[in-house]
Amino acid sequence: MKTKFKIYSTAVLFMLFLFNSKEIIAQESTIYNKESQVTIFPVLWQQTSAEYRALCYQAFNFATLRLNEIPKKEIKKGNLAIITDLDETILDNSYVGAQLIKENKQMTDAEWNRWTAASKSTAVPGALAFLQEASKKGITIFYVSNRDTASVKSTLIDLKNLGLPNADAQHCLFKSNTSSKEVRRLTIAKEYNIVMLLGDNLNDFKDTFEKKTIANRFLATDAEQELWGKKFIVLPNATYGEWVSALYNYEHKTDDEKEKIRRELLKGY
């Protein structure tokens, strides 16, 4: 009888152990889901860290210094322009990322379009004051974005609500048939002297950064060393961008393949 009781007790304990183990594993997989971990921390950093705000202010402080260095005689010519990206450079879109995490959804074109149609973007810290000051000096602002041309109307609502200068369709050059911004920059350069470019992605500055490997992106960045913080002003964005595509060499990969590549790229000591 004692033997049977011991066997029974052992079996119960073993089943309880399995049950609790499954609970622990389930909890850990929810908390440490590899894809959520990549997404949630950058979004939280953008929304909650004072460091993010400080970096934005720092970028626009540099931009203001460069603005004030432009000779008055150049400004008087009336043909100076600043080209700026929109998303995560002037407009904060972290809300859509946060909402998708809450709803356990993936980012799709439909979800992004739903967000832009809502016209609920806020301004990146420091962006509004800088662009308003540039406009007061007589510098024209062009918004060169890879938002689809169909979203110009809803985007203009954001720009006007925030009080951004040159908030009209003429100054919004959005994506039509190519994601490369070089043609649009060259179009502006035909009539204007571009004194500054702002962006969160290196593709916002020159086409030499496009579709390059990690090593070649480094080389291209080093080649323009003198322009960072002068003509090229970079805003922080740890959530998305060309750098993510470069991780996978611009190829389609499964989630497991992506995880493997990310780990292989890590440099320990």
C-alpha positions as semicolon CSV with decimal commas, in nm:
position;residue;x (nm);y (nm);z (nm)
1;M;0,000;0,000;0,000
2;K;0,283;0,238;0,089
3;T;0,456;0,154;-0,239
4;K;0,141;0,234;-0,438
5;F;0,102;0,559;-0,244
6;K;0,463;0,656;-0,314
7;I;0,420;0,581;-0,685
8;Y;0,096;0,780;-0,693
9;S;0,254;1,073;-0,506
10;T;0,553;1,072;-0,738
11;A;0,327;1,068;-1,043
12;V;0,123;1,361;-0,909
13;L;0,437;1,561;-0,834
14;F;0,573;1,486;-1,179
15;M;0,246;1,600;-1,345
16;L;0,247;1,917;-1,134
17;F;0,608;1,980;-1,238
18;L;0,518;1,940;-1,605
19;F;0,219;2,169;-1,568
20;N;0,423;2,439;-1,392
21;S;0,706;2,403;-1,645
22;K;0,464;2,456;-1,930
23;E;0,328;2,761;-1,751
24;I;0,679;2,903;-1,708
25;I;0,771;2,832;-2,071
26;A;0,446;2,987;-2,190
27;Q;0,507;3,297;-1,982
28;E;0,864;3,331;-2,105
29;S;0,766;3,288;-2,469
30;T;0,513;3,568;-2,425
31;I;0,754;3,802;-2,251
32;Y;1,062;3,719;-2,456
33;N;0,907;3,659;-2,796
34;K;1,201;3,723;-3,029
35;E;1,008;3,934;-3,277
36;S;0,832;4,141;-3,008
37;Q;1,165;4,202;-2,840
38;V;1,302;4,355;-3,159
39;T;0,997;4,579;-3,193
40;I;0,883;4,678;-2,846
41;F;1,208;4,813;-2,703
42;P;1,278;5,061;-2,985
43;V;0,917;5,184;-2,970
44;L;0,936;5,224;-2,593
45;W;1,271;5,400;-2,630
46;Q;1,121;5,648;-2,874
47;Q;0,814;5,711;-2,660
48;T;0,958;5,708;-2,308
49;S;1,330;5,785;-2,306
50;A;1,454;6,137;-2,239
51;E;1,767;6,032;-2,427
52;Y;1,567;6,009;-2,751
53;R;1,434;6,362;-2,699
54;A;1,784;6,488;-2,619
55;L;1,921;6,341;-2,944
56;C;1,643;6,508;-3,144
57;Y;1,708;6,846;-2,981
58;Q;2,079;6,796;-3,038
59;A;2,023;6,731;-3,410
60;F;1,809;7,042;-3,453
61;N;2,049;7,252;-3,244
62;F;2,323;7,158;-3,491
63;A;2,088;7,236;-3,778
64;T;2,015;7,579;-3,628
65;L;2,387;7,652;-3,594
66;R;2,439;7,570;-3,962
67;L;2,136;7,777;-4,055
68;N;2,280;8,080;-3,878
69;E;2,611;8,036;-4,062
70;I;2,451;8,094;-4,403
71;P;2,557;8,439;-4,530
72;K;2,274;8,692;-4,556
73;K;2,366;8,766;-4,915
74;E;2,298;8,400;-5,000
75;I;1,961;8,407;-4,826
76;K;1,863;8,725;-5,011
77;K;1,889;8,542;-5,342
78;G;1,565;8,365;-5,245
79;N;1,658;8,028;-5,392
80;L;1,771;7,836;-5,083
81;A;1,596;7,515;-4,984
82;I;1,600;7,254;-4,709
83;I;1,495;6,901;-4,796
84;T;1,355;6,699;-4,511
85;D;1,215;6,351;-4,475
86;L;0,890;6,320;-4,282
87;D;0,856;5,997;-4,085
88;E;1,075;5,985;-3,772
89;T;1,246;6,304;-3,892
90;I;0,966;6,557;-3,863
91;L;0,665;6,336;-3,781
92;D;0,657;6,089;-3,491
93;N;0,477;5,768;-3,596
94;S;0,567;5,553;-3,296
95;Y;0,195;5,533;-3,216
96;V;0,120;5,293;-3,499
97;G;0,400;5,060;-3,386
98;A;0,271;5,072;-3,029
99;Q;-0,086;5,000;-3,140
100;L;0,019;4,701;-3,349
101;I;0,212;4,556;-3,056
102;K;-0,095;4,600;-2,833
103;E;-0,314;4,428;-3,093
104;N;-0,052;4,162;-3,169
105;K;-0,052;4,255;-3,538
106;Q;0,219;4,284;-3,800
107;M;0,291;4,602;-3,992
108;T;0,129;4,589;-4,336
109;D;0,057;4,848;-4,603
110;A;-0,307;4,844;-4,493
111;E;-0,216;4,913;-4,129
112;W;0,024;5,192;-4,227
113;N;-0,238;5,350;-4,453
114;R;-0,493;5,327;-4,173
115;W;-0,253;5,521;-3,952
116;T;-0,164;5,794;-4,204
117;A;-0,530;5,840;-4,293
118;A;-0,601;5,920;-3,927
119;S;-0,371;6,228;-3,942
120;K;-0,264;6,188;-3,579
121;S;0,113;6,229;-3,607
122;T;0,292;6,456;-3,362
123;A;0,610;6,653;-3,425
124;V;0,956;6,516;-3,349
125;P;1,104;6,725;-3,063
126;G;1,272;7,037;-3,201
127;A;1,149;6,993;-3,558
128;L;0,875;7,256;-3,561
129;A;1,084;7,538;-3,413
130;F;1,371;7,470;-3,651
131;L;1,164;7,461;-3,971
132;Q;0,966;7,768;-3,868
133;E;1,291;7,955;-3,809
134;A;1,429;7,845;-4,146
135;S;1,109;7,959;-4,316
136;K;1,129;8,300;-4,144
137;K;1,473;8,342;-4,295
138;G;1,322;8,291;-4,640
139;I;1,433;7,932;-4,695
140;T;1,188;7,703;-4,875
141;I;1,108;7,366;-4,715
142;F;1,050;7,056;-4,925
143;Y;0,910;6,736;-4,774
144;V;1,059;6,444;-4,967
145;S;0,895;6,132;-4,830
146;N;0,837;5,772;-4,930
147;R;0,478;5,796;-4,822
148;D;0,257;5,707;-5,115
149;T;0,129;5,995;-5,326
150;A;-0,224;5,888;-5,230
151;S;-0,153;5,998;-4,872
152;V;-0,060;6,358;-4,957
153;K;-0,400;6,491;-4,853
154;S;-0,405;6,325;-4,509
155;T;-0,039;6,414;-4,453
156;L;-0,107;6,780;-4,527
157;I;-0,363;6,778;-4,248
158;D;-0,083;6,674;-4,011
159;L;0,157;6,938;-4,145
160;K;-0,102;7,216;-4,122
161;N;-0,223;7,111;-3,777
162;L;0,135;7,123;-3,650
163;G;0,200;7,461;-3,809
164;L;0,479;7,344;-4,037
165;P;0,584;7,579;-4,320
166;N;0,521;7,519;-4,692
167;A;0,241;7,279;-4,605
168;D;0,101;7,232;-4,954
169;A;0,106;6,967;-5,225
170;Q;0,365;7,157;-5,428
171;H;0,623;7,108;-5,155
172;C;0,542;6,742;-5,085
173;L;0,735;6,508;-5,314
174;F;0,609;6,161;-5,227
175;K;0,683;5,819;-5,375
176;S;0,518;5,740;-5,706
177;N;0,715;5,474;-5,894
178;T;1,043;5,438;-5,704
179;S;1,156;5,448;-5,342
180;S;1,481;5,621;-5,439
181;K;1,463;5,990;-5,354
182;E;1,748;6,094;-5,582
183;V;1,530;6,198;-5,878
184;R;1,313;6,411;-5,649
185;R;1,618;6,576;-5,493
186;L;1,758;6,650;-5,839
187;T;1,426;6,803;-5,943
188;I;1,443;7,045;-5,651
189;A;1,810;7,119;-5,722
190;K;1,720;7,248;-6,070
191;E;1,563;7,560;-5,918
192;Y;1,702;7,574;-5,566
193;N;2,034;7,569;-5,385
194;I;1,992;7,290;-5,131
195;V;2,167;7,403;-4,814
196;M;2,063;7,119;-4,584
197;L;1,905;6,773;-4,580
198;L;1,738;6,611;-4,280
199;G;1,652;6,244;-4,237
200;D;1,657;5,936;-4,018
201;N;1,774;5,705;-4,297
202;L;2,095;5,751;-4,497
203;N;1,892;5,715;-4,817
204;D;1,746;6,055;-4,727
205;F;2,079;6,217;-4,816
206;K;2,239;6,051;-5,121
207;D;2,177;5,756;-5,348
208;T;2,527;5,623;-5,270
209;F;2,381;5,464;-4,955
210;E;2,105;5,271;-5,131
211;K;2,101;4,890;-5,140
212;K;2,451;4,861;-4,996
213;T;2,590;4,591;-4,767
214;I;2,668;4,678;-4,408
215;A;3,039;4,714;-4,489
216;N;2,972;4,938;-4,789
217;R;2,728;5,151;-4,591
218;F;3,009;5,208;-4,341
219;L;3,247;5,306;-4,621
220;A;2,993;5,542;-4,778
221;T;2,927;5,701;-4,438
222;D;3,298;5,751;-4,373
223;A;3,338;5,909;-4,717
224;E;3,089;6,182;-4,617
225;Q;3,239;6,233;-4,271
226;E;3,268;6,611;-4,307
227;L;2,900;6,656;-4,393
228;W;2,740;6,494;-4,086
229;G;2,614;6,764;-3,853
230;K;2,670;7,024;-4,125
231;K;2,476;6,975;-4,447
232;F;2,345;6,633;-4,342
233;I;2,144;6,624;-4,016
234;V;2,051;6,276;-3,891
235;L;1,761;6,201;-3,654
236;P;1,756;5,885;-3,437
237;N;1,538;5,590;-3,541
238;A;1,603;5,248;-3,391
239;T;1,268;5,104;-3,505
240;Y;1,305;5,062;-3,880
241;G;1,505;5,173;-4,183
242;E;1,757;5,070;-4,446
243;W;1,985;4,935;-4,174
244;V;1,734;4,656;-4,104
245;S;1,718;4,553;-4,470
246;A;2,097;4,554;-4,485
247;L;2,109;4,297;-4,205
248;Y;1,949;4,043;-4,438
249;N;2,129;4,168;-4,750
250;Y;1,793;4,289;-4,887
251;E;1,670;3,931;-4,925
252;H;1,347;3,771;-4,803
253;K;1,413;3,556;-4,497
254;T;1,199;3,353;-4,259
255;D;1,178;3,459;-3,895
256;D;1,415;3,178;-3,795
257;E;1,663;3,278;-4,065
258;K;1,648;3,639;-3,950
259;E;1,711;3,536;-3,591
260;K;2,013;3,330;-3,698
261;I;2,157;3,618;-3,904
262;R;2,106;3,868;-3,621
263;R;2,295;3,646;-3,378
264;E;2,576;3,584;-3,626
265;L;2,619;3,959;-3,674
266;L;2,659;4,026;-3,303
267;K;3,020;4,106;-3,206
268;G;3,110;3,987;-2,860
269;Y;3,447;4,006;-2,690
